[in-house]
Amino acid sequence: MAHIRVVIGGRMIGSQRWSVGHTMFTVRTSPTSAELSTYADGLLAAFKTNVWNGTTPGKLAVYNSTQTNVDSVRAYFYPTGSSVASVVGVSTGAAAAGSQSSGVAGAPQLSIVATLENGNAGRQNRGRMYLPVVAPAIQFTTLQLSGSDATAWATSVANYLSAARTVAFGDEAFTVPIVSELTATTPITAVSVDTVMDTQRRRRDKIIGTRSRATLVVG
């Protein structure tokens, strides 16, 4: 089946890239790059509104910092039966920094995992988005997020995917978020997040540390 792979990305500390992705079902067979770029802009706007910033409960803003931004969406169109993208679109919208400027910072590789579910059993019916979190509200008593915070993250991602269904793609005004091309037209119906933090190691490969050394006193 034809589908669109969406990659949402940004930066940490100016140099370190982060990205998350999901898949959209489409009935289009020959979109243009311009159409995909317009579509990517619509998804970027939806991500900013429903996930990245704002004070409404369920936004990721309470866990992001001004050192982290979201700056682009890339949309890759895959024709039916092909594993190679035939058309690519890139958003042109402005970057948006995280809105939190205080709090306890975490390591750049920390992530919260949003599991995408379509209501069917089996691993092929579940997808994952590793969302960046540089200022997590981890509880000292459990070393985990609170249940209410996990619910807020799940809500924010679900709200974004719901909004993504209404972003116009050329003359197709309705697309469906799916787990992967293997799940055909079966849509994602729920998002779950647990309270245990995860990691994405590649999210610190551009950050250079300063090494300190101490010598032993021998004598």
Secondary structure, 3 states (H helix, E strand, C coil): CCEEEEEEEEEECCCEEEEEEEEEECCCCCCCHHHHHHHHHHHHHHHHHHHHCCCCCCCHHHHCECCEEEEEEEEEEECCCCCCCCEEEECCCCCEECCECCCCCCCCCEEEEEEEECCCCCHHHEEEEEEECCCCCCCCCCCCCCHHHHHHHHHHHHHHHHHHCCCCECCECCCEEECCHHHCCCECCEEEECCCCEECHHHHCCCCCCCCCCCCCCC
